[in-house]
C-alpha cells in the first residue's frame, strides 16, 4: 500500500518527539508498504526543528519520505500556536493537487488537533483512498477539561466541528485510547469503525542501550533502594506527589532514594520544592539521551508513573514511558484512576490512588517483597510489552484495522 500520514508534530530520532509516526512508518516499510509523512517544520515538542525557505520541501529520513510544510515558531498556547496550525493547514491545501497525481491507498489524519481531517478527507476522496483518523488525544475535550476552556469558546467550537466532521465521514478510527468509543459515538462515529492500537516500544531504540554518562552515573548513590522516574517534567506527571512521598519516607526509610530524570516546564518548581524541604533523598537530573534511558531504568528497584486526577482518563491512557518501564523489567508503581490498567493486566506492579499516602504505601509494599518476587513482576511486564506493544506488532495491527 501507499500510505500518506499527516501529523503536524511528527519527528524522528534525531529531531525528537513525536516518534509514533516514524516508528509505524519504519515498520510499514519493512512490511513492503510505501510511506509519506507530512509534518510542520516547527513543533514545540521537538528538540530540533527544521529550517527551510520554501513553503514545501521533501526529505528522505531512513527510507521514509517526509514532506515538510513551513510554519512559524511559537511559545505557549497563544495566538502564535494557532497561527502555526493555520499555516500547516494552508500547506496541506496547497499540497492537494500534487497528491492527486499519486496512487495513494490510505490517508491518515494523525495530528493531535482534528483540523487536518478536512484536507485528509479531500485527498482521500480524490484518490479513492481509505480515510483514517488516528486519535492520540480527545480534542477539543482535552483542552476543555485540562485547560478550563468553555465549550462556547470560538477555538473549541471550531475544533468540535472538525472532530464531528471526522467521525461522520471517516472510514476507520484508530485510537490510542482504548476506552474512547462512547465519546466518539456521541459525536457521530459508528461502533464498527473503531479500532484500538496502543503505543509501544521500538526495539532498535531499547535494545543494547548505551551506558549512562559517567558524570550522571556518579551522582546516583550506590546501595540504595532506588525509586526512579524518567520522562517529561510536566503538570500531567504530578511529580510533586513523588517528592512529597520522598519527604514522608525520608526519616523512616533512609535507604529509599528517589531519582527523577527529565526536562520540562515543571523542573524549576520541582527543584524549589526539593530545596524547600531540604530533601537529601531526592536527585533531580536533566534529560538523558534516549539510548541511555534503559540503562538508567535498570538501575532502579522500582519505577514510578504518577498522574494528576482528571476525569479525562476515563477514556484510557497509553503513555510511551510506561512501555519503556515495562521493557526494562522492573516493577512499576502507577498512581492513577483510568479506564484501563496495563500495570494490573500485565501483573508488573501496583496501581494505586494518586495520593501521597497511597504512593508511599505502594512503594513500601514493593520494597517489602522478596527480590525474587520483584524480579518476577518485572519479567511479566517485559513479556507483556514484547507480546502486545512492540512496534512491529502494532504496525501489523494498524494495517489490519484499516483493511478489516
N, C-alpha and C positions, 0 to 999 in steps of 0.2 A: 504494500500500500504506500501511497504518497501522502504523508501526514503533514498538515500545517497546524502548528501550535502557536497561539497568540498569548503571550504572557508579558505584560508591561515590565515586570520586575525580574524576568529570567536572567540568571547569571551563569557562572561557570566556576570550576575550582580555583582558577586564577583570579577571577573578579570578585567572587563571594556570592552571597545569597541573592536570589533563592535558587536552590540546587535541584529541586524536583524535576523541572523541565529537562535539564541537562541529563540527569540520571535516566529518566524514561527514554529520552532520545537515544542515548548511547546503547541501551538495551534493545530498543526497536531496530536500530541499525544492525546490531548483531543478528537479529532475527530476520533480516532481509528487507526491512522497510526503508523508505527514504523519509527524511525528516527536515522540515524547515521550522525554525523558531523565530518569531517576530517579537522584538523587545525594544524598550526605550533605552536611549543612551545614558539616561540618568535615573538612578534609583537610590533612595535614602538608606536602603538596607545592604548595598554593596560596599565592599572595601575599596574597589577600583571601578571607576566609571569611564566609559568610552568617550573620547573626544572626536568629533567629526564636523566638517563644514557643510557637507551636503545633507539635505533632508533625509535621504535614504542611502544607506551603504550596506554592502553584503560582505560577510566574512565566513571563512570555514574554521570551525572550532572542533577539533577532534572528530572530523567527519560529519559534523552537523552544520547545515547551512543556517547561519544567523543573519537575519535581516534587521538592521538597526534603524530605528526612527529617532531622529534628533529631537531631544527635549531639553528644556532648561533646568537648571539647578533650583533647589528649594530647600527650605528648612522648616520643620514642624508640619502642622496640618492646616496651614492657612491658604491664602489665595495663590501662593506660589505652587503648592502641590496640585491645586485644581487646574491651574494653567498648564502644568506638566501633563496632567491627564488629557486635557483638551488637545494639546499638541500631539500626543500619541494617537488620539482618535483621528485627528486630521491626517496624520501619516498613514493610518490604516485605510482611510478612504482614498488617499492618493495611490495606494498600492493595489487597489481592487482591479484596475484594468490589466496590470501585469499578471496577477494571479489567475485571471480568467483564461490566459493563454496556456496555463499549466494543467496537467491532468491530475487534479487533487482529488483524493478519495475521502479524506476526513479533515474537517476543520474543527479545531478545539479552541474554544474561548476559555482562557485559564487565568486571567488577571484576578487579583483579589477583589476588585470592584467589578460590577457587571456590565459596564458600558460597552466593552468590546464585543458583547453579544450581537449588537446591531450590525457592525461590519462582518463579523464571523458568519452570521446568518446569510447576508447578501452574497458573500464569497462562496459559501456552500451551495446556495441555490443556483448560482450562475454556473457552477462546476458540476452540478448534480451530485454533490458530495454529501456525506453524513455530517450533521451539525451536532457537536457535542459541547456541553457546558461542564467544565470541571470546577467544582466548588471547593475552595480552600476554607474560606470563612463566609458566614452568612451576612451578606451585605444587602440592605443597609441596617440589618438588625444589630450587627456588632457595634457600629458607631453609635447607634441609639442606646444600647444597653451599657456599653463601656464608656462612651463619651458623653452621655446625657443629652443627646440631640432630640428635639421634638420630632414626631413623625410628620409634622407640618412644615418643618424647615425645608426651604427650597432644594438644598442639596440632597436631603433624604428623599424628598418626593421624586426627584429625577432618578435617583438610584433605585427606588422602589418600582418605578415604571419599567426600568431596564430589567430588573430581576423578574418581574411579572412577564415581560415580553419573552425572556429566555425560557421560562418554564412552560409557556403556552406553545412555543414554536420548536423547541429542541427535539432532536431525535433521541438523545440519551443524556442523562445527567450522571457524571461520575463524581461522587462526593468523597472527600477525605473524611468527613464527619459521618460516623456510622448511624446516628440516630436522627438525622436531619429530615427524613422523609415527611413527617407530619407538617413541619413548617413549609416545605416545598409544595405539598398538596394544597395547603391553604392559599397558595399563590399561583395555582394553576397547573402544577405538574400531575401527571397520572402515574399511578404506582408502578406500572410495568416499565417505565422509562428510567427508574432509579437503580443505580449500582454504587456499591461502596468499594473503593480501592484506597487503602490507607497509605500513610507514609512508611518509610522503612530505612534500610541501610544499603549503602553502595559499597560492595565488597572491596574494590580497589582502594578505597579510602580508609578502610578499617583494618584490612589485613596488613601484617608486617609493619606495625606502627614505628615511627621514629622515637628514640628515647627523648625524654624531657630535656630541654636545655639545662646544662649543669647549674647555671645560675638560679634557675627556677627550682630545680630539684633540691638544692641546698637549703632553701627556705622552708621546706616541708619537713617537720620533725620526724625522726625515726622512733619506733617503739610505741607509737600512739594508736588508738582505735580511731582511724580517720573516717570522718563523715564528709563526703565530697559533693560538690555541685559544679557542673561545667555547662555554661550556656550564656544566653543574654541576661544582662542585669537590667531588667525592665520591671514595670509595675505589675505586670501579669504574673511574674515569677515569685512574688511575695517572699523575697529573701530576708526581709526584716523579721519574719517569723522564725527563720532558721537562726538568725543572730540572737533573737530573744531566747530561743531554745538553748543556745550556747551559754547565755547568761544564767539560765536556770540550772544547767548541769555543771557549771564551772567548779564550784566548791565540792559538790557531792561526788563528781566523777572527773577528777583531773586528768585521767588517762584518755578522755574523749577529746579529740581535736577536730575542728571544722575548717575545711579549705574550700573557698569559693573562687572559682576561676571564670573569668569572662569580662566583657566590656558592655557598656550600655548606659542609658540616661540615669539610672539609679545608683551608679557606682559611688559618686561623691557622697550622696546621702547615707549609703550603707557604711562607708568609711567613717563618717561622722558619728553614726550610731555605735560603731565598734569603739571609737575613741571616747565617746561619752561615758560608756560603761567600763572603760579601761579593761577590755577583754583581752586576755593573753592566750585564749584558746581558739581564736579565730584568725585565719590568714586570708586576706583578700588580695588575690593576684589579678593581673590583667589577662587579656585573651592570649591563648597559645595557638600555634599553628595546628590546623586541622589534623595533620598527620601525627601529631603528638597527643591528641585527645585520649586515645585508647591507653597510652602509657600512663597518663595521669589517673584515669578511671580505675585501672588495675591496681593502683597503689591504695585505693580506698577499701575500707572494710564494708562500708555502706554508702550508697549513693542516694541523694535526696532530690526529689522533684516536688515542688510546693506551688500551689495555685491560690490566687485570691478567690474568694467566694463570689460567684456570679451565676445567675440563672441561665446564662448563655451556654454553660457547659452541659446543660440537659440534652443538647443535641450531639454530644460526644466530643472527644478530644483525640488527637493523633499527633503528639509532639515529636519532632525529629529526635530530640535529645534522649527521649525515653528509649528509643530503639538502639541508640549508641550505648546507653547504660546497660541495656539487656545483653547486647553483644559482648560487653566487657565481662560478663559472667560474674557480676557482683550483686548481692541482694539490694533491693530498692525499697526505700520508704517513700510512698507517694501520699501527699496530703491534698485531697480534692473531693468534691462531690460532683460527679459527672454521670452522663447517660451510659457510659461504658467504663470498663475497668480491666485494662490489659494486664496490669500487675496481678490482680486476683485471678484472672483467667489463665495466666501462664504459671501461676504459683511461684513467682520470682521475688516475692517480698510482701510488704504490708501496705495496705491502703487505709488511711485514717482521715478524720476530720481535719480541716485546715486551721487548727488551733495549736498554740504552742504547747499546751498541756498534752494533747494527743500526739503531737510530733515527738515530744520528749518521751512519752510512754512507748511509742513505737520504736524509737532508737534504742531505748534501754532493753526492750524486748528482744530486738535483733542482737544486741550486744550479749544478752544472757544466753543465747543459743550456743550450742557446741559449734566449733569451727566447721565440722563436717556438715552440719545442718545448713549453715550459711552457704557453704560451697555448693550444696545440692540445690539450694534456691537459685543461686547464680547460674548454675548449669541448666536448670529448667528454663530460665529466661533466654539463655543463649540458644538453646534448641528451638524454642518457640519463635524467636526472631528469624532464625535461619529458615524455618519451615514456612512462615507466613509473611515475613516482612523484608525479604531480600529483593532488591530491585529487579533482578531477572524474573522472579516470580510475579512481582507486581506489574511489570510491563506486559507479561502474558495475560494477566487478569484484566488489564485495561483494554487490550485488543479484543479479548473475549467479550468484555462488556459492550464494546462498540458493535461487534458483529452479531451478537445474540439477538 
